[in-house]
């Protein structure tokens, strides 16, 4: 019985971590719209010279 309770608590912790990650990403993504990642222009230049 304690083993099942322990597993349920671990699962609940995992859900909490995932929820925090999704919440953080949902705040970050709108700020990144319109921005190019570092090095994106380098990749564009390399592909255009082929």
MDAnalysis code that builds the backbone (N, CA, C; Angstrom):
import MDAnalysis as mda
import numpy as np

u = mda.Universe.empty(150, n_residues=50, atom_resindex=np.repeat(np.arange(50), 3), trajectory=True)
u.add_TopologyAttr("name", ["N", "CA", "C"] * 50)
u.add_TopologyAttr("resid", np.arange(1, 51))
u.add_TopologyAttr("resname", ["UNK", "UNK", "UNK", "UNK", "UNK", "UNK", "UNK", "UNK", "UNK", "UNK", "UNK", "UNK", "UNK", "UNK", "UNK", "UNK", "UNK", "UNK", "UNK", "UNK", "UNK", "UNK", "UNK", "UNK", "UNK", "UNK", "UNK", "UNK", "UNK", "UNK", "UNK", "UNK", "UNK", "UNK", "UNK", "UNK", "UNK", "UNK", "UNK", "UNK", "UNK", "UNK", "UNK", "UNK", "UNK", "UNK", "UNK", "UNK", "UNK", "UNK"])
u.atoms.positions = np.array([
    [0.826, -1.204, 0.000],
    [0.000, 0.000, 0.000],
    [0.866, 1.261, 0.000],
    [1.915, 1.258, 0.798],
    [2.790, 2.439, 0.846],
    [3.530, 2.635, -0.476],
    [3.818, 1.517, -1.142],
    [4.523, 1.613, -2.415],
    [3.668, 2.337, -3.457],
    [2.395, 2.001, -3.496],
    [1.482, 2.664, -4.422],
    [1.327, 4.139, -4.104],
    [1.280, 4.465, -2.832],
    [1.165, 5.869, -2.412],
    [2.417, 6.631, -2.827],
    [3.579, 6.003, -2.635],
    [4.842, 6.646, -2.997],
    [4.896, 6.912, -4.506],
    [4.460, 5.935, -5.296],
    [4.447, 6.118, -6.759],
    [3.478, 7.218, -7.162],
    [2.349, 7.293, -6.494],
    [1.372, 8.341, -6.808],
    [1.945, 9.722, -6.497],
    [2.688, 9.829, -5.410],
    [3.315, 11.114, -5.048],
    [4.385, 11.495, -6.072],
    [5.164, 10.522, -6.529],
    [6.172, 10.806, -7.551],
    [5.515, 11.267, -8.846],
    [4.411, 10.639, -9.209],
    [3.684, 11.029, -10.416],
    [3.148, 12.451, -10.280],
    [2.629, 12.777, -9.114],
    [2.118, 14.120, -8.866],
    [3.245, 15.149, -8.975],
    [4.418, 14.812, -8.463],
    [5.568, 15.709, -8.588],
    [5.947, 15.914, -10.052],
    [5.916, 14.834, -10.829],
    [6.245, 14.914, -12.251],
    [5.261, 15.816, -12.983],
    [3.993, 15.669, -12.679],
    [2.967, 16.520, -13.303],
    [3.214, 17.990, -12.954],
    [3.579, 18.251, -11.717],
    [3.862, 19.629, -11.302],
    [5.041, 20.227, -12.045],
    [6.085, 19.442, -12.239],
    [7.254, 19.927, -12.979],
    [6.886, 20.213, -14.425],
    [6.140, 19.318, -15.034],
    [5.708, 19.527, -16.422],
    [4.836, 20.768, -16.549],
    [3.954, 20.962, -15.607],
    [3.072, 22.124, -15.640],
    [3.883, 23.407, -15.526],
    [4.904, 23.400, -14.671],
    [5.768, 24.573, -14.538],
    [6.535, 24.863, -15.816],
    [6.994, 23.813, -16.492],
    [7.723, 23.996, -17.746],
    [6.820, 24.572, -18.827],
    [5.611, 24.072, -18.911],
    [4.662, 24.572, -19.914],
    [4.300, 26.025, -19.613],
    [4.108, 26.352, -18.360],
    [3.777, 27.729, -17.996],
    [4.929, 28.673, -18.340],
    [6.162, 28.241, -18.076],
    [7.319, 29.067, -18.412],
    [7.451, 29.272, -19.914],
    [7.237, 28.212, -20.676],
    [7.319, 28.327, -22.130],
    [6.217, 29.228, -22.683],
    [5.042, 29.153, -22.097],
    [3.944, 29.992, -22.591],
    [4.191, 31.473, -22.322],
    [5.003, 31.774, -21.326],
    [5.380, 33.172, -21.088],
    [6.538, 33.599, -21.973],
    [7.418, 32.673, -22.321],
    [8.616, 32.998, -23.077],
    [8.373, 33.100, -24.576],
    [7.578, 32.222, -25.129],
    [7.394, 32.163, -26.582],
    [6.866, 33.472, -27.161],
    [5.868, 34.119, -26.577],
    [5.414, 35.390, -27.166],
    [6.506, 36.458, -27.198],
    [7.429, 36.419, -26.263],
    [8.530, 37.397, -26.264],
    [9.511, 37.136, -27.391],
    [9.603, 35.892, -27.850],
    [10.580, 35.532, -28.877],
    [10.059, 35.717, -30.293],
    [8.801, 35.984, -30.439],
    [8.245, 36.143, -31.785],
    [8.916, 37.321, -32.482],
    [9.347, 37.083, -33.711],
    [10.002, 38.131, -34.485],
    [11.499, 38.179, -34.287],
    [12.044, 37.387, -33.389],
    [13.483, 37.365, -33.154],
    [14.080, 36.133, -33.808],
    [15.273, 36.306, -34.375],
    [15.971, 35.164, -34.943],
    [16.884, 34.571, -33.878],
    [17.010, 33.264, -33.860],
    [17.936, 32.649, -32.907],
    [19.372, 33.015, -33.258],
    [20.273, 33.022, -32.276],
    [21.675, 33.341, -32.564],
    [22.232, 32.372, -33.604],
    [22.926, 32.916, -34.578],
    [23.516, 32.087, -35.619],
    [22.589, 31.797, -36.778],
    [21.377, 32.284, -36.749],
    [20.430, 32.005, -37.834],
    [20.899, 32.631, -39.137],
    [21.493, 33.807, -39.084],
    [21.969, 34.444, -40.311],
    [23.154, 33.679, -40.879],
    [23.994, 33.085, -40.020],
    [25.111, 32.275, -40.496],
    [24.600, 31.083, -41.288],
    [23.574, 30.418, -40.791],
    [23.014, 29.260, -41.487],
    [22.407, 29.668, -42.817],
    [21.758, 30.817, -42.842],
    [21.141, 31.299, -44.063],
    [22.203, 31.569, -45.120],
    [23.314, 32.169, -44.711],
    [24.383, 32.461, -45.651],
    [25.027, 31.176, -46.175],
    [25.217, 30.204, -45.333],
    [25.833, 28.949, -45.759],
    [24.962, 28.227, -46.776],
    [23.656, 28.223, -46.550],
    [22.757, 27.525, -47.470],
    [22.616, 28.272, -48.799],
    [22.779, 29.575, -48.798],
    [22.593, 30.318, -50.026],
    [23.822, 30.208, -50.948],
    [24.955, 29.761, -50.443],
    [26.163, 29.633, -51.264],
    [26.299, 28.268, -51.932],
    [25.375, 27.379, -51.739],
    [25.483, 26.036, -52.334],
    [25.140, 26.050, -53.796],
])
